[in-house]
Amino acid sequence: MTKVNLSNSAQVEQHIAKLPKDIQPTIEYLRQVMLSVDNDISEHIKWNSPPFGRSGQAVQTCSFVFRYAGFSAG
């Protein structure tokens, strides 16, 4: 079986798809807000949550928002 390497954005999309359907629009909205702050903002999955960063530095780790609000994907 061949392992497919997903892009960072695809990994975040896959992570959001695992969340409960009723909160996905809200999480996607928050994701778009974070990405719209600056063209240099990037995203990936770390510790089962999407942190957003700029130039290699973490700007915001959404694990706090996701986990403490009960939105963990697993």
KELUMBA-775856 format. One record per atom (N, C-alpha, C, O, CB): atom name; residue number from 1; residue in three letters; x, y, z. Coordinates in pm, 1 decimal, always signed. Glycine has a CB too. Layout:
// KELUMBA-775856
CA;NUM;ALA;X;Y;Z $
...
This chain:
// KELUMBA-775856
N;1;MET;+84.1;-117.5;+0.0 $
CA;1;MET;+0.0;+0.0;+0.0 $
C;1;MET;+88.9;+124.3;+0.0 $
O;1;MET;+177.9;+137.8;+84.0 $
CB;1;MET;-95.8;-0.4;+121.8 $
N;2;THR;+64.6;+213.5;-93.5 $
CA;2;THR;+142.8;+334.8;-106.8 $
C;2;THR;+85.6;+444.5;-18.2 $
O;2;THR;-34.7;+470.9;-19.1 $
CB;2;THR;+147.0;+380.3;-252.8 $
N;3;LYS;+174.0;+508.0;+58.4 $
CA;3;LYS;+131.6;+617.9;+144.2 $
C;3;LYS;+129.6;+746.1;+61.3 $
O;3;LYS;+226.7;+778.0;-7.3 $
CB;3;LYS;+225.9;+632.4;+268.2 $
N;4;VAL;+19.1;+818.9;+68.1 $
CA;4;VAL;+5.5;+944.0;-5.2 $
C;4;VAL;+37.2;+1059.0;+89.9 $
O;4;VAL;-20.6;+1069.0;+198.2 $
CB;4;VAL;-137.8;+958.9;-66.0 $
N;5;ASN;+128.9;+1145.1;+48.8 $
CA;5;ASN;+161.8;+1261.7;+128.9 $
C;5;ASN;+69.7;+1376.1;+89.1 $
O;5;ASN;+74.3;+1424.4;-24.0 $
CB;5;ASN;+310.7;+1301.5;+111.4 $
N;6;LEU;-13.4;+1418.6;+182.4 $
CA;6;LEU;-106.4;+1527.8;+157.0 $
C;6;LEU;-38.0;+1661.0;+183.3 $
O;6;LEU;+52.6;+1670.1;+266.1 $
CB;6;LEU;-232.7;+1513.6;+244.0 $
N;7;SER;-81.9;+1763.8;+112.4 $
CA;7;SER;-32.3;+1898.1;+139.8 $
C;7;SER;-78.2;+1940.0;+279.1 $
O;7;SER;-169.0;+1879.1;+335.7 $
CB;7;SER;-81.7;+1999.4;+31.9 $
N;8;ASN;-16.9;+2041.9;+333.4 $
CA;8;ASN;-56.5;+2089.5;+466.1 $
C;8;ASN;-203.5;+2129.6;+469.1 $
O;8;ASN;-275.3;+2095.2;+563.0 $
CB;8;ASN;+30.6;+2207.9;+508.3 $
N;9;SER;-248.3;+2201.7;+367.6 $
CA;9;SER;-388.7;+2242.8;+362.3 $
C;9;SER;-481.8;+2123.1;+351.2 $
O;9;SER;-588.6;+2120.9;+412.5 $
CB;9;SER;-411.7;+2337.2;+245.2 $
N;10;ALA;-441.6;+2023.5;+273.0 $
CA;10;ALA;-523.9;+1902.6;+259.0 $
C;10;ALA;-532.5;+1827.6;+392.1 $
O;10;ALA;-636.4;+1770.1;+424.2 $
CB;10;ALA;-466.1;+1809.9;+149.2 $
N;11;GLN;-423.8;+1828.1;+469.6 $
CA;11;GLN;-426.5;+1764.6;+600.9 $
C;11;GLN;-524.7;+1836.0;+693.4 $
O;11;GLN;-597.8;+1771.5;+768.4 $
CB;11;GLN;-285.9;+1763.6;+662.9 $
N;12;VAL;-526.3;+1969.2;+688.0 $
CA;12;VAL;-619.4;+2046.2;+771.2 $
C;12;VAL;-762.9;+2019.8;+726.3 $
O;12;VAL;-851.8;+2003.3;+809.9 $
CB;12;VAL;-587.3;+2198.1;+764.0 $
N;13;GLU;-786.0;+2015.8;+595.5 $
CA;13;GLU;-920.0;+1985.8;+543.6 $
C;13;GLU;-965.8;+1848.0;+590.1 $
O;13;GLU;-1081.4;+1830.5;+628.5 $
CB;13;GLU;-921.6;+1993.2;+389.4 $
N;14;GLN;-876.3;+1751.1;+586.9 $
CA;14;GLN;-908.2;+1615.1;+632.0 $
C;14;GLN;-940.3;+1615.3;+781.5 $
O;14;GLN;-1032.4;+1546.6;+825.8 $
CB;14;GLN;-790.3;+1518.4;+602.3 $
N;15;HIS;-865.0;+1691.8;+857.6 $
CA;15;HIS;-888.3;+1702.6;+1001.5 $
C;15;HIS;-1026.7;+1762.0;+1029.3 $
O;15;HIS;-1100.1;+1710.7;+1113.8 $
CB;15;HIS;-778.7;+1789.0;+1067.5 $
N;16;ILE;-1062.1;+1868.0;+960.0 $
CA;16;ILE;-1192.8;+1931.8;+978.4 $
C;16;ILE;-1304.5;+1836.2;+939.7 $
O;16;ILE;-1409.8;+1834.8;+1003.4 $
CB;16;ILE;-1202.5;+2061.3;+895.5 $
N;17;ALA;-1282.8;+1756.7;+836.2 $
CA;17;ALA;-1384.7;+1661.6;+790.2 $
C;17;ALA;-1416.1;+1555.0;+895.4 $
O;17;ALA;-1522.9;+1494.0;+891.2 $
CB;17;ALA;-1338.9;+1594.3;+661.3 $
N;18;LYS;-1324.6;+1532.0;+989.4 $
CA;18;LYS;-1345.8;+1434.0;+1095.4 $
C;18;LYS;-1424.7;+1492.0;+1212.9 $
O;18;LYS;-1472.4;+1417.6;+1298.5 $
CB;18;LYS;-1212.4;+1381.3;+1144.4 $
N;19;LEU;-1438.1;+1622.5;+1216.8 $
CA;19;LEU;-1511.3;+1687.7;+1325.3 $
C;19;LEU;-1661.1;+1667.8;+1305.9 $
O;19;LEU;-1704.5;+1636.4;+1195.0 $
CB;19;LEU;-1477.1;+1838.4;+1331.9 $
N;20;PRO;-1741.0;+1685.1;+1410.6 $
CA;20;PRO;-1886.4;+1674.4;+1395.5 $
C;20;PRO;-1937.3;+1770.8;+1288.1 $
O;20;PRO;-1894.6;+1886.1;+1281.6 $
CB;20;PRO;-1956.6;+1702.8;+1529.9 $
N;21;LYS;-2028.2;+1722.5;+1204.6 $
CA;21;LYS;-2078.0;+1799.4;+1089.7 $
C;21;LYS;-2135.5;+1935.6;+1128.4 $
O;21;LYS;-2123.3;+2031.8;+1052.6 $
CB;21;LYS;-2183.7;+1719.8;+1017.3 $
N;22;ASP;-2198.0;+1943.9;+1245.6 $
CA;22;ASP;-2263.4;+2069.4;+1282.8 $
C;22;ASP;-2165.4;+2181.4;+1318.5 $
O;22;ASP;-2203.0;+2298.6;+1316.7 $
CB;22;ASP;-2355.3;+2045.3;+1398.7 $
N;23;ILE;-2040.8;+2147.0;+1350.9 $
CA;23;ILE;-1944.2;+2252.6;+1383.6 $
C;23;ILE;-1845.6;+2280.8;+1270.7 $
O;23;ILE;-1768.9;+2376.8;+1278.6 $
CB;23;ILE;-1867.7;+2214.9;+1508.0 $
N;24;GLN;-1846.6;+2199.0;+1166.2 $
CA;24;GLN;-1751.6;+2218.4;+1056.8 $
C;24;GLN;-1760.1;+2357.6;+993.9 $
O;24;GLN;-1655.5;+2416.6;+966.7 $
CB;24;GLN;-1774.8;+2113.9;+950.6 $
N;25;PRO;-1879.1;+2413.0;+969.3 $
CA;25;PRO;-1883.9;+2548.1;+910.6 $
C;25;PRO;-1818.3;+2653.6;+1000.2 $
O;25;PRO;-1752.2;+2744.6;+950.2 $
CB;25;PRO;-2028.7;+2587.7;+883.4 $
N;26;THR;-1835.7;+2642.2;+1129.9 $
CA;26;THR;-1775.0;+2738.2;+1221.7 $
C;26;THR;-1623.5;+2724.8;+1221.8 $
O;26;THR;-1551.8;+2824.8;+1218.6 $
CB;26;THR;-1829.6;+2719.0;+1363.2 $
N;27;ILE;-1575.5;+2602.6;+1225.4 $
CA;27;ILE;-1431.1;+2578.6;+1224.1 $
C;27;ILE;-1371.5;+2626.2;+1092.0 $
O;27;ILE;-1264.1;+2686.4;+1090.5 $
CB;27;ILE;-1400.2;+2428.3;+1246.4 $
N;28;GLU;-1439.7;+2600.1;+982.3 $
CA;28;GLU;-1390.7;+2646.1;+851.3 $
C;28;GLU;-1387.4;+2798.8;+846.6 $
O;28;GLU;-1295.1;+2857.0;+789.8 $
CB;28;GLU;-1479.9;+2590.8;+736.7 $
N;29;TYR;-1486.6;+2863.2;+905.4 $
CA;29;TYR;-1489.2;+3009.3;+911.3 $
C;29;TYR;-1368.1;+3060.6;+990.0 $
O;29;TYR;-1299.7;+3152.6;+945.0 $
CB;29;TYR;-1621.4;+3059.3;+975.9 $
N;30;LEU;-1341.2;+3001.8;+1107.0 $
CA;30;LEU;-1226.3;+3042.1;+1186.9 $
C;30;LEU;-1095.5;+3019.0;+1111.4 $
O;30;LEU;-1003.1;+3100.0;+1118.8 $
CB;30;LEU;-1224.7;+2966.1;+1319.3 $
N;31;ARG;-1089.1;+2908.7;+1039.7 $
CA;31;ARG;-970.3;+2879.1;+959.0 $
C;31;ARG;-948.9;+2988.4;+854.3 $
O;31;ARG;-837.2;+3037.0;+836.5 $
CB;31;ARG;-983.7;+2740.7;+890.5 $
N;32;GLN;-1055.5;+3026.5;+785.8 $
CA;32;GLN;-1043.4;+3129.0;+682.4 $
C;32;GLN;-1006.0;+3264.6;+740.9 $
O;32;GLN;-931.9;+3340.4;+678.4 $
CB;32;GLN;-1173.4;+3140.6;+604.8 $
N;33;VAL;-1056.4;+3296.1;+859.9 $
CA;33;VAL;-1017.8;+3420.4;+927.1 $
C;33;VAL;-867.5;+3419.8;+954.0 $
O;33;VAL;-798.9;+3517.9;+925.6 $
CB;33;VAL;-1096.8;+3438.5;+1059.7 $
N;34;MET;-816.4;+3309.4;+1008.7 $
CA;34;MET;-672.8;+3300.2;+1037.2 $
C;34;MET;-589.7;+3314.3;+909.9 $
O;34;MET;-488.6;+3384.6;+908.6 $
CB;34;MET;-640.6;+3167.0;+1106.0 $
N;35;LEU;-632.3;+3247.5;+803.9 $
CA;35;LEU;-555.6;+3252.2;+679.6 $
C;35;LEU;-562.5;+3388.0;+611.5 $
O;35;LEU;-471.8;+3423.7;+536.4 $
CB;35;LEU;-604.8;+3146.0;+584.9 $
N;36;SER;-668.2;+3464.2;+636.4 $
CA;36;SER;-684.7;+3594.0;+570.1 $
C;36;SER;-608.2;+3706.8;+637.6 $
O;36;SER;-599.3;+3816.7;+582.8 $
CB;36;SER;-830.1;+3629.9;+564.5 $
N;37;VAL;-553.4;+3681.6;+754.6 $
CA;37;VAL;-482.6;+3785.8;+828.5 $
C;37;VAL;-360.5;+3836.0;+751.9 $
O;37;VAL;-331.2;+3955.5;+752.3 $
CB;37;VAL;-440.3;+3733.8;+965.2 $
N;38;ASP;-289.8;+3744.7;+686.7 $
CA;38;ASP;-164.8;+3778.4;+620.0 $
C;38;ASP;-137.3;+3671.5;+514.5 $
O;38;ASP;-163.6;+3553.4;+537.4 $
CB;38;ASP;-46.3;+3789.3;+722.4 $
N;39;ASN;-85.4;+3711.9;+400.8 $
CA;39;ASN;-54.9;+3615.3;+294.5 $
C;39;ASN;+53.9;+3516.3;+334.3 $
O;39;ASN;+67.3;+3411.1;+271.8 $
CB;39;ASN;-12.7;+3688.4;+169.0 $
N;40;ASP;+132.0;+3548.4;+437.9 $
CA;40;ASP;+239.1;+3459.2;+482.7 $
C;40;ASP;+193.2;+3357.6;+586.4 $
O;40;ASP;+273.4;+3276.3;+632.3 $
CB;40;ASP;+352.1;+3540.1;+539.3 $
N;41;ILE;+66.2;+3360.8;+624.0 $
CA;41;ILE;+14.0;+3264.7;+721.4 $
C;41;ILE;+6.4;+3127.3;+655.8 $
O;41;ILE;-42.4;+3113.2;+543.7 $
CB;41;ILE;-126.0;+3308.7;+774.6 $
N;42;SER;+54.9;+3027.2;+726.9 $
CA;42;SER;+46.7;+2890.7;+676.7 $
C;42;SER;-20.5;+2803.8;+782.9 $
O;42;SER;-37.4;+2844.9;+897.7 $
CB;42;SER;+188.2;+2835.4;+640.1 $
N;43;GLU;-57.7;+2684.4;+742.2 $
CA;43;GLU;-126.0;+2592.0;+832.2 $
C;43;GLU;-71.9;+2452.1;+812.3 $
O;43;GLU;-18.3;+2419.4;+706.4 $
CB;43;GLU;-278.2;+2594.7;+809.3 $
N;44;HIS;-86.1;+2371.0;+913.2 $
CA;44;HIS;-49.5;+2229.4;+906.9 $
C;44;HIS;-113.7;+2160.1;+1026.2 $
O;44;HIS;-184.9;+2223.3;+1104.3 $
CB;44;HIS;+107.1;+2209.7;+906.6 $
N;45;ILE;-89.2;+2032.5;+1040.2 $
CA;45;ILE;-141.2;+1958.3;+1155.4 $
C;45;ILE;-24.1;+1925.9;+1247.6 $
O;45;ILE;+78.6;+1873.6;+1204.4 $
CB;45;ILE;-215.9;+1827.2;+1110.7 $
N;46;LYS;-41.8;+1958.0;+1374.4 $
CA;46;LYS;+57.7;+1926.9;+1476.2 $
C;46;LYS;-18.8;+1893.0;+1603.6 $
O;46;LYS;-107.1;+1968.1;+1645.1 $
CB;46;LYS;+158.7;+2046.9;+1498.7 $
N;47;TRP;+14.3;+1782.0;+1664.7 $
CA;47;TRP;-52.2;+1736.1;+1786.3 $
C;47;TRP;-203.1;+1726.6;+1766.6 $
O;47;TRP;-280.5;+1764.8;+1854.3 $
CB;47;TRP;-20.5;+1829.8;+1902.9 $
N;48;ASN;-244.0;+1675.6;+1651.5 $
CA;48;ASN;-383.7;+1651.3;+1616.6 $
C;48;ASN;-469.4;+1777.7;+1613.7 $
O;48;ASN;-590.0;+1771.9;+1637.9 $
CB;48;ASN;-442.8;+1554.1;+1713.3 $
N;49;SER;-407.1;+1891.5;+1584.0 $
CA;49;SER;-478.9;+2018.3;+1569.6 $
C;49;SER;-403.4;+2107.6;+1471.6 $
O;49;SER;-282.2;+2093.3;+1455.5 $
CB;49;SER;-495.8;+2089.3;+1707.4 $
N;50;PRO;-474.0;+2199.2;+1406.5 $
CA;50;PRO;-406.9;+2286.2;+1310.1 $
C;50;PRO;-352.2;+2415.3;+1371.7 $
O;50;PRO;-429.2;+2505.4;+1404.8 $
CB;50;PRO;-502.3;+2320.7;+1199.3 $
N;51;PRO;-218.5;+2424.8;+1387.5 $
CA;51;PRO;-162.2;+2553.5;+1423.8 $
C;51;PRO;-141.4;+2637.0;+1297.5 $
O;51;PRO;-117.5;+2582.7;+1189.6 $
CB;51;PRO;-29.1;+2535.6;+1500.9 $
N;52;PHE;-150.5;+2765.6;+1311.0 $
CA;52;PHE;-126.8;+2857.5;+1200.9 $
C;52;PHE;-1.8;+2936.1;+1235.6 $
O;52;PHE;+18.8;+2972.7;+1351.3 $
CB;52;PHE;-250.1;+2952.2;+1175.6 $
N;53;GLY;+81.9;+2962.1;+1135.9 $
CA;53;GLY;+206.7;+3031.4;+1163.6 $
C;53;GLY;+246.7;+3126.1;+1052.5 $
O;53;GLY;+193.3;+3122.4;+941.6 $
CB;53;GLY;+316.1;+2932.4;+1186.6 $
N;54;ARG;+342.1;+3210.9;+1085.5 $
CA;54;ARG;+395.7;+3306.7;+988.8 $
C;54;ARG;+546.9;+3298.9;+997.5 $
O;54;ARG;+605.0;+3314.0;+1105.0 $
CB;54;ARG;+344.0;+3453.3;+1016.0 $
N;55;SER;+609.2;+3275.5;+885.2 $
CA;55;SER;+755.3;+3268.1;+877.2 $
C;55;SER;+814.3;+3172.9;+980.4 $
O;55;SER;+914.8;+3204.4;+1044.2 $
CB;55;SER;+815.2;+3406.1;+895.3 $
N;56;GLY;+752.5;+3057.3;+996.7 $
CA;56;GLY;+805.2;+2955.2;+1085.1 $
C;56;GLY;+773.0;+2973.3;+1231.9 $
O;56;GLY;+814.0;+2891.3;+1314.1 $
CB;56;GLY;+949.2;+2949.2;+1069.5 $
N;57;GLN;+701.0;+3077.9;+1266.8 $
CA;57;GLN;+663.2;+3099.8;+1406.7 $
C;57;GLN;+514.3;+3079.7;+1422.6 $
O;57;GLN;+435.4;+3122.0;+1338.1 $
CB;57;GLN;+703.8;+3240.8;+1454.2 $
N;58;ALA;+476.5;+3015.2;+1530.7 $
CA;58;ALA;+334.3;+2990.9;+1555.2 $
C;58;ALA;+264.3;+3123.4;+1585.4 $
O;58;ALA;+309.1;+3201.4;+1669.4 $
CB;58;ALA;+314.6;+2890.6;+1672.5 $
N;59;VAL;+155.4;+3146.5;+1516.2 $
CA;59;VAL;+73.2;+3264.6;+1541.5 $
C;59;VAL;-38.0;+3226.6;+1637.9 $
O;59;VAL;-61.7;+3294.3;+1738.0 $
CB;59;VAL;+14.6;+3322.5;+1409.0 $
N;60;GLN;-105.3;+3117.6;+1606.2 $
CA;60;GLN;-216.6;+3072.4;+1689.1 $
C;60;GLN;-227.7;+2921.8;+1675.2 $
O;60;GLN;-226.4;+2868.9;+1564.1 $
CB;60;GLN;-350.1;+3142.5;+1649.0 $
N;61;THR;-238.5;+2854.2;+1785.5 $
CA;61;THR;-263.3;+2711.3;+1782.6 $
C;61;THR;-409.9;+2689.5;+1813.7 $
O;61;THR;-456.1;+2721.0;+1923.3 $
CB;61;THR;-171.8;+2634.9;+1883.0 $
N;62;CYS;-482.4;+2636.3;+1718.3 $
CA;62;CYS;-626.3;+2617.8;+1735.0 $
C;62;CYS;-659.3;+2499.3;+1822.6 $
O;62;CYS;-776.5;+2474.7;+1851.4 $
CB;62;CYS;-692.2;+2601.1;+1601.3 $
N;63;SER;-558.4;+2424.9;+1866.0 $
CA;63;SER;-588.2;+2313.1;+1954.8 $
C;63;SER;-655.8;+2363.5;+2080.8 $
O;63;SER;-743.5;+2296.2;+2135.0 $
CB;63;SER;-460.3;+2235.4;+1990.0 $
N;64;PHE;-616.7;+2480.5;+2128.3 $
CA;64;PHE;-681.2;+2538.2;+2246.4 $
C;64;PHE;-829.4;+2558.9;+2219.2 $
O;64;PHE;-913.7;+2518.3;+2299.2 $
CB;64;PHE;-614.3;+2672.0;+2286.2 $
N;65;VAL;-860.9;+2620.9;+2108.7 $
CA;65;VAL;-1000.9;+2647.2;+2072.4 $
C;65;VAL;-1074.8;+2516.0;+2050.1 $
O;65;VAL;-1183.2;+2496.0;+2104.8 $
CB;65;VAL;-1009.4;+2735.7;+1945.6 $
N;66;PHE;-1017.6;+2427.2;+1970.9 $
CA;66;PHE;-1085.0;+2303.4;+1932.6 $
C;66;PHE;-1104.9;+2211.8;+2052.6 $
O;66;PHE;-1216.2;+2164.2;+2075.4 $
CB;66;PHE;-1005.6;+2231.0;+1824.4 $
N;67;ARG;-1002.4;+2186.8;+2127.8 $
CA;67;ARG;-1010.4;+2089.4;+2237.3 $
C;67;ARG;-1091.0;+2139.5;+2355.2 $
O;67;ARG;-1171.7;+2065.0;+2410.8 $
CB;67;ARG;-872.4;+2052.9;+2283.9 $
N;68;TYR;-1071.1;+2264.1;+2394.4 $
CA;68;TYR;-1141.9;+2314.1;+2511.1 $
C;68;TYR;-1288.6;+2343.1;+2480.2 $
O;68;TYR;-1370.8;+2353.9;+2571.2 $
CB;68;TYR;-1074.1;+2439.5;+2563.2 $
N;69;ALA;-1320.4;+2355.2;+2353.9 $
CA;69;ALA;-1460.3;+2371.0;+2315.2 $
C;69;ALA;-1522.9;+2235.5;+2285.9 $
O;69;ALA;-1641.1;+2227.8;+2252.6 $
CB;69;ALA;-1472.6;+2463.1;+2192.9 $
N;70;GLY;-1444.9;+2128.8;+2297.9 $
CA;70;GLY;-1496.6;+1994.9;+2275.5 $
C;70;GLY;-1501.1;+1955.7;+2128.4 $
O;70;GLY;-1580.9;+1870.4;+2089.4 $
CB;70;GLY;-1633.2;+1983.9;+2333.9 $
N;71;PHE;-1415.9;+2017.3;+2046.3 $
CA;71;PHE;-1417.9;+1994.1;+1902.2 $
C;71;PHE;-1305.1;+1904.3;+1855.3 $
O;71;PHE;-1268.8;+1910.1;+1737.8 $
CB;71;PHE;-1411.1;+2124.7;+1829.5 $
N;72;SER;-1248.8;+1822.9;+1940.1 $
CA;72;SER;-1138.5;+1736.8;+1901.2 $
C;72;SER;-1184.0;+1630.7;+1802.3 $
O;72;SER;-1290.5;+1570.5;+1816.3 $
CB;72;SER;-1076.7;+1671.4;+2023.7 $
N;73;ALA;-1098.7;+1609.8;+1700.8 $
CA;73;ALA;-1130.1;+1508.4;+1598.9 $
C;73;ALA;-1083.2;+1370.1;+1641.7 $
O;73;ALA;-1096.4;+1274.5;+1565.3 $
CB;73;ALA;-1065.9;+1545.6;+1465.0 $
N;74;GLY;-1031.7;+1358.2;+1755.8 $
CA;74;GLY;-992.5;+1225.3;+1800.4 $
C;74;GLY;-868.6;+1225.2;+1874.1 $
O;74;GLY;-823.0;+1119.7;+1918.1 $
CB;74;GLY;-980.2;+1134.4;+1690.0 $
